[in-house]
């Protein structure tokens, strides 16, 4: 099929509006819509409108695979924004690669992956697990209880966290997994076990609707977040907004963006977002990655004149953008993103007070070559003047 130079450019959008992770994925979807509308309001891609084609994969890996193939083959779409759970990214990757399409993935994940056809804009383990391990072991103690949802990401993330804990002289008391749709009683049983084992902190990679159960059960058994906090990689403002926000108070999350980041870009984005979707919506780390990756894509499309994947793959590496979290950069070598690691502590309103942050951007080390916050020589950041 040929397209004329004034045709809209179709972009596939695969975030779930149903299923266990729909709250965070709808947040990613709204961010994608907001950014696309901003791009179109500013004239699109040299006059061509971005046209989003949205589908609901229902938090189910097989649906992601079916829908991405429909988008690529039937709709002739070259670029897709999508996926939250790593199981869903793994399900679409072979199809994206087979059809030489391009996936932008705006979610923190376990690393140990590179694809020519994926741009990773969420945190790699050295951008969230590593700072969280250092912070929690320094401030709370060395005895850790790990709890996660029962799928790929929590297993891999706990494997990495276990190495970091052992290297720092810590001890793992337990590693527990709950089904994605586990009920209240299951979480209550885990919270009772946590109370009985009295760890110094809990490391959580629970996702989706289970997050509210975990924090409520924690309070129910009388655990005090100021003595035994949960340190998480997955609990964001959006999941806290879906529970009684006060239940989160005192718990911590490592992320590369919080709504509370105070800079002009974030303030402007928040104002646009609230005007477009209403004041009641909060933002979160996955929202922010979904937002800035659309602007990175638009800048790349303007430079290479459209959505040809090979041209985009030549253009994207090295691109930089002033994102709500700070300046970000698509890595020339590994398709991940230079991001700004932070640790936040929840207040009663479900917002994070930033208690620690890296002094600048941190290059992604997806294969966790370094186990230290100090980058080894091979991972040094590029000179500031290397900008496109
Ligand atoms: C995740 O599954 N990458 C959160």
Boltz pocket constraint, residues with backbone or C-beta under 6 A from the ligand:
constraints:
  - pocket:
      binder: B
      contacts: [[A, 84], [A, 85], [A, 86], [A, 87], [A, 107], [A, 108], [A, 109], [A, 110], [A, 153], [A, 207], [A, 234]]
      max_distance: 6.0
